[in-house]
Amino acid sequence: MKSFLELAQARRSHRKFTDEKIPQEIQEELKKIVLMSPSGHRANPWEFIFVEDKASLEAISTCKAAGAAFVKDAVLAVVVIADTKKTDVWIEDCSVATTFLNLAAEDLGLGSCWVQMRLRSKESGEMASDVLKKYFNIPENYEVLSVVAMGYKAEEKKVFDMSRLQLEKIHTEKF
């Protein structure tokens, strides 16, 4: 098991995946981990749609103008949604859950990439969240924050170069 520092250093965004399916045991681990994601006042506004169907992955890949095309080549995508009536910090809670998914994927030997959906649109102006809400029958009071595309890595990437840490962004006591 990697230390958290090693895990964070190893986690890179992956947009190229093999065709190898992710076993159900690993998907069950991902589900448990994401459900342990913290949320403000433990409101747990987030919910998750695990998607393996190729037609659905294709639909996700076309729901916004740019930055989602690679989703069609993933073997799994997790749509991160929230009941916006549960809390006013649903964006933060879903962001933490999305981060948990990305780190869990790395820890389980998978590649992953966060695909932003909130405030993104198609060329027509239709919001990506609305496209996905229609496609997946998501209730009106829910919003889509992100999608995490996953699969086995088709290429290896170098770990984060620690010499590139922007230490000047760390302040002590005052700005």
N, C-alpha and C positions, 0 to 999 in steps of 0.2 A: 504494500500500500504506500502510495506517495504521501509526503507531507502536503499540507495545504499549499505551501509556497511552491512546491514542485508541481502540484496539480494546476495552480494558476499560471505558472510559467509554461507548462506544456499545452494548455488549452489555447487553441488557435481556431479561427473560423475556417470551416471546411465546406466547400461548395461542390466537390467532386466525390462521388461515392461509388462503391462497387454495387453489383446487383444482389449481393448476398443478403438474405432476409435476416432481420434481427429476431433472435429466438424469443418466444413468449416469456421465458424466465427473466430475460434482460428487460423486456418491456414492463414486466411486473415490478422489477427493481426501480425503474424510472418512475412508475406510478407512485410507488411508496415514497420515494425521495421527494417528488414534487409536492405530494400531499403533506409533507413535513415542512414545507417552505413557510417561513414566518409571515405573519400579516399583522397589521395594526389592530390592537385590541382583540386579536385572534378572530377577526370577523370572517376570514377566509372567503372573500368575495370571488376568488378565482375558481374556475372550472377548466377542464382540459378535454379536448377532443383528439384522440389518437387516430391517425389516418394512415392506412397502408394502401388503400385502393388507388390504383394508377390513374383512373379517371378523376378522382378527387384531388390527387397530387397535381395533376395537370390543371385543374380548375384553380387551385391555390396559386400555381405558377403564373397565371394570367390575371390575377385580381388587382394588380396595380401596374403602373406604367413602367417601373424599373425596379430591379433588385430582387425579383422573386422567380425569375425564369428557371433557375437551377433546381427549384423545389420538385419539378417534374422528374428529376433524376434521383431523388432521395428514395429510400425504401420506407421511411417513416417520417411523418410530420406531426407535430403536436400544436394544435391551435389553442392559444392561451386566451381565455375569455374571462369576463367578470360580470357579476351582477352589480351594476352601478348603484343600486338602491341600498346596498348593504353598508357602504362606506364611501367617504369622499376621498379616500386614499387608495382606491382600487388600482390606479396606474402604478403607484409605487409597489403595491403588493404583487401585482402581476409582473412587474419588472424583476422583483426579487425571485419570483417563481421561475421566470424565464432564465435567469442567471443560474438558478439551481439546476435546471434542465441541461444547460450547456456544460456545467461543471460535472454533473452526473454522467453525461454522455462521455466526456473525456475519461472519467474514472473507470467507466465500463468498457473502454476500448473503442468507442465510437467517435466519429467526427460529427460536428454539428455547426449550425449557423443560425443566428437570430435574424429573423426577417421582420422588420417593423411594418405594422399594418395601420396602427392608429395615426390618423391625420395624413394618410397616403391615399392616392387615388389613381384611377385609370386615366388614360388620355381624354376620355369623354367627360371627366370630372366626377364620375361616380366613385364614391369612397370605397376603398378596399374592404373596410369593415362591413359596409352594407352588402357588398358582393358576397362576402363569406357568410354573413348572417342569413341571407337568402338561401345560399347553397346548402348550408348545414342546418337550416331550420332553427337558428338561434333566436330565442325570445327577444322581443323589442327592448326590454330593460337591460340587456347585456350588451357589452362592447367587446370588440376584438382588439387586444393590444398587439399581439405578435404571433408568429408561427416559428417554431424551431424545427428546421429540417435536419434529419439525421440519417446516418448510415455508416457502414464501414468505410474507412478512409481509402480513397483511390490514390492518394498521394500523401507522403509524409511532409510535414512542415517543420522547420527549425523551431526550437523552443524560443520563448521570448528572450531577447538579448538584454540581460540585466544592465549592461552599460548604457542602455537607452532609457533607463528610468529617469523621469523628469523630476529629479529631487528638488529643483527650484519651486515646485508646486506644493511642497510641504512647508508649513509655517508652524512655528512654536509659540504658543501663548497669544500672539497677535498676528495680524496680517503683515 
